[in-house]
Amino acid sequence: MVRGQLRWAVVLVLAAWLAAAIPAVARAQETAETAPEANDARYALAGGCYALRSQSLGRYVVKEGGGYRATAEVVAAAEPFRMQATDLGRYLLYGSGRDFMAGPAPGGGSVGVATEAGPSADWRVDGAAGAFTIDLPSADAALATGPDGRLTLGTEPGVFAFEPTEGCADFPEAEVNASGEPHRGPTPYGEVRGFVDAHMHMMAFEFLGGQAHCGRPWHRYGIEHALVDCLDHYVANGAAAVLENVLSSGTPVGVHDPVGWPTFKDWPHHASLTHEQSYYKWLERAWMGGLRVFVNLMVDNAVLCEVYPYKKNSCNEMETVRLQIKRIRELQDYIDAQEGGPGKGWFRIVDDPFEARRVINDGKLAVVLGIEASKLFDCGVYNDVPECTTEDIDRQLDDFYDLGIRDLELVNKFDNALAGVAGDEGTTGAIVNAANRVETGKFWQMESCPGHVHLNGQTHEHVHDRNQFTLPGVARDSLIGNGLQAFMPAGLLPLYTEGPHCNARGLTALGEHLVRRMIEKRMIIDPDHLSLAARNGVLALAEAAGYPGLVSSHSWSTPDAFPRIYALGGVVTPYAGSSTSFVKAWRETKPMRSERHYFGFGYGADMNGFGAQGGPRNHNGENPVRYPFTSFDGGVSVDRQRSGERVFDINKDGVAHYGLYPDWIEDLRMIAGDEIVDDMARGAEAYLQMWERTEGIGPRGCRGPRGNFRTLGLGRVKLHATARELLERAGQPRDRAGRVWTWCVDGRGNEDSEVTAVFTPRGRVGLVVSDARGHRARRIGPGATASRVSGASTAGVDLVTRPAGRGASLVYGMRDGRVTFVAVAARSVAERPARLRYYLRRAEVR
């Protein structure tokens, strides 16, 4: 008996200990998740102006005799350093003479002054405020202070402090020329507003062997290193830049000013495809101006890479894709470093729509990763023999998914083992077709397809794979066509039957396998570039599965596919191009939308390699874009963009670089009014809702006309649910404005009825309310006489509550002797009448 009592005593003691310990552990975990890192102070130095103080000597560092010494007694006498971040916790110490603190030459000991940034000036800072250590990774040595105050490198690190000062030089950088605060949502889970670019190639500086593209979107040592021309372009003012010349003038002969920063005389330019157009500060301007979803497709073309004479990277497309994924994550870290630490940057790579929504409502840019390659997953084909297996596809699909890839195109320029390609028209088509012969052993298998007819504009006409993408005055993918023409020998081409033509090669068994696996993994499928037969095969698989994860991202699908994409719940974002052609595409595409799904419009820039951008609109002096203008949401003022000595104006330059997309959207307003900008501002939300449906969230739909309020809610609309749980149970609401979500109600007489959920500040449903007559609480619903709820506890003259169990309360609203709504409220909401009324006002019930 004693032993049993002892056992129970031990149990009770353990229970008491656990009761106390578990909350403490939970609090500790919560603190660990939310508290800033202990060494956040080293990140916060970014961009600041500081004096460096040796803690061992109690003196400030000055520049002296080609080096640095800690001799100053007051901060005002110290050398002011601009702390220019090169990576997280890494800095250039940029001096007042526009020079850099740098490590010594080999064999030296003292720290010196350098006129150029480089590894010897790239310092790592660690520690905490007042007790920092500074080391130089390139020398594997730490900064220290000698007895005479001279700064040296050694094995024993000194301890330093950074103290704010004045007089720092400004580090060279492009301006954003947009002032204000990008919109933040009132909750992490509410509706977003802003633009979506579903097709971009920001990492293309590494494609085609890594030396065909001139410049890069960032460099750890700044814009002076990022925006420079290719080496061959400097020969005789671009006379040796064969690829650039054939793209710009159609012949290998040509010249251009190779200087980028700071003059930018000839580039960036809307029609130059070899020069960098997406420098990160330009992208920042686009985000400030309203961009909220940015789909970056890793891209390469092995054939052009092989024939181009200059290269430093592999020509294997999937190796290049891996490199580009690595680079874009480096860019995210770089932007974080500029903004003060991990996660603080405005550029956020996301893996799912829920994370993307949180990012956007936090006022940042959601970046989605995808792939556009001709030989996806190394699945080439030669003489109809595939170069991959289903096992290869499964392995690489899983690998790249784990790397963050969520969006895929099955083909790009050539047939492969997965599907046939759409093909190009004109000269570009002839050259790419010849390359298809080199790559696959066969020319495109074009055949006449006169039965393929769809509505194009106001007239019925044949639109087929050979000219599906043609836009007035815009040459698509000329980088591939002209590039191959310049570096690949010409060959004989086949004779085809009378057009219109379609590629007979459709979706292969391997392609079907990949599509089914993508559906299983809930990935986004882009049917652009597929042959008509292959695209129809993909759409048929998606329709059979009821799969909404489809985006036609840049006008390489024929318009007959758009109603099918919309009906499934997908999204269409035409190629941006010129503002006039885009307005035409918007007017033709919008009527194809599905009324069942939230509609928004986006664009596909296709910038940084393949796609020429829109030139200046010929407005004849009428209705130009006027600067400064205000962003769509009124929160940001946008002026002409300045990069170094160059000032860009959409009216004169067109979309010379990515930072001019807010100006381009303002130009759309000048042409088509507020309606097109309103549709564009709904683009990010439309994309996220498509992605939610891809993740298995039910589409927007009405609640049933009959239902009973229970302790935990009404049907699938439950109390205490988080936003994601509510989506998974009840499907997408009709509206989700901040903390208030609403669903329509089916049935005659319910045209104006709604079921509404109101979230608490902690993000859980605190109130569910309905004014539909068939929705009842204990057999009482809207329309019933008020006398039926007499005797209940009263929260006001027109409001009555009844206990419902589990701490919840049923709520009845009354007016003119009738019940007008019924609801169920969590205890935290119902226990105070004023709070309950506040929630009901949020739900807009009467």
KAGI-V206440 format. One line per field, one symbol per residue. ss: DSSP state (2 for helix, 1 for strand, 0 for the rest). A space follows every 50 residues. Layout:
ss->???
This chain:
ss->02222222222222222222222222222222220000022220000011 11110000111111001111110022200011111110011111000001 11000000010111000022201111110011111100001111100001 11110000011111000000000000011100000000000000111111 00022202220001000000002222000022220000000222222220 00000000000000000000000010000222222222001111111111 02222220000000002222222222222222222222200000001110 00222222222000111111111002220011001100022222222222 22001111100000000010100002222222222222220000011100 00111100111100000000100101022222222220000000000000 11100010222222222222000111000102222222222222200001 11000000222222222200110010002222222222220000000000 00110000001000000000000000001100000111001110011102 22200002222222222222220222222220222222222222000000 00100011110011001100002222222200001110011111100000 00011111100000111111000011100110001222200011110011 1111100111111110011111111022220022222222222000
